[in-house]
């Protein structure tokens, strides 16, 4: 179960860091509540909800493979969000 707990923490920390980076970008550019930043934050929250829903899914036959796919999906989607954030700078 520690592995599931670590996965949940990773999802929370990675997406939380992306949201924090958006807030820092908005503060540094004096562009508070920007549409671009809000879009990235909204997508981060959506990704969080999707991944946590998959973590809590009960009807999984291959749990190890299921959690491995969630980790790779987190990496893929977080990378896309970071690339979008980099385009703002």
Secondary structure per residue as TSV (DSSP state, phi and psi in degrees):
chain	resnum	aa	ss	phi	psi
A	1	X	-	360.0	-22.3
A	2	X	H	-62.5	-31.7
A	3	X	H	-65.1	-40.2
A	4	X	H	-65.6	-42.2
A	5	X	H	-62.0	-41.9
A	6	X	H	-64.8	-38.6
A	7	X	H	-63.3	-44.1
A	8	X	H	-61.0	-42.3
A	9	X	H	-64.3	-42.2
A	10	X	H	-60.9	-44.9
A	11	X	H	-59.9	-47.0
A	12	X	H	-63.4	-47.0
A	13	X	H	-68.4	-45.0
A	14	X	H	-63.1	-50.1
A	15	X	H	-71.9	-32.0
A	16	X	H	-64.9	-39.0
A	17	X	H	-65.3	-36.6
A	18	X	H	-65.4	-43.9
A	19	X	H	-62.9	-42.1
A	20	X	H	-62.4	-38.6
A	21	X	H	-64.5	-36.1
A	22	X	H	-64.2	-45.2
A	23	X	H	-61.6	-39.1
A	24	X	H	-66.4	-39.8
A	25	X	H	-63.1	-44.6
A	26	X	H	-62.4	-40.7
A	27	X	H	-67.8	-42.2
A	28	X	H	-69.0	-30.9
A	29	X	T	-98.4	4.0
A	30	X	T	56.0	40.1
A	31	X	-	-124.3	57.4
A	32	X	T	-64.8	143.9
A	33	X	T	55.4	41.0
A	34	X	-	-70.6	150.5
A	35	X	H	-65.2	-38.6
A	36	X	H	-65.2	-45.6
A	37	X	H	-65.0	-41.0
A	38	X	H	-63.4	-36.4
A	39	X	H	-64.9	-41.4
A	40	X	H	-67.0	-40.9
A	41	X	H	-63.7	-44.3
A	42	X	H	-61.4	-41.8
A	43	X	H	-67.3	-35.7
A	44	X	H	-63.2	-42.4
A	45	X	H	-66.7	-39.2
A	46	X	H	-63.3	-44.2
A	47	X	H	-62.4	-42.0
A	48	X	H	-58.1	-48.7
A	49	X	H	-62.3	-42.1
A	50	X	H	-62.8	-47.8
A	51	X	H	-68.3	-39.6
A	52	X	H	-67.4	-34.0
A	53	X	H	-62.1	-39.7
A	54	X	H	-69.3	-36.4
A	55	X	H	-62.8	-38.8
A	56	X	T	-87.8	3.8
A	57	X	-	-65.0	130.6
A	58	X	-	-93.9	-32.8
A	59	X	-	-90.5	61.7
A	60	X	-	-113.8	127.5
A	61	X	S	-84.0	-43.0
A	62	X	-	-108.1	87.6
A	63	X	H	-63.6	-41.6
A	64	X	H	-61.7	-46.5
A	65	X	H	-65.5	-37.2
A	66	X	H	-62.4	-47.5
A	67	X	H	-70.5	-32.2
A	68	X	H	-65.3	-39.3
A	69	X	H	-68.2	-32.8
A	70	X	H	-66.5	-42.4
A	71	X	H	-61.0	-43.7
A	72	X	H	-69.1	-34.6
A	73	X	H	-66.7	-38.9
A	74	X	H	-59.8	-47.0
A	75	X	H	-62.0	-44.2
A	76	X	H	-64.2	-47.7
A	77	X	H	-72.5	-35.9
A	78	X	H	-65.9	-38.9
A	79	X	H	-62.9	-41.1
A	80	X	H	-64.5	-40.6
A	81	X	H	-65.8	-40.5
A	82	X	H	-65.8	-38.8
A	83	X	H	-62.3	-40.0
A	84	X	H	-64.6	-38.6
A	85	X	H	-66.4	-40.4
A	86	X	H	-63.4	-31.2
A	87	X	H	-66.1	-25.1
A	88	X	H	-73.0	-31.9
A	89	X	-	-76.9	360.0
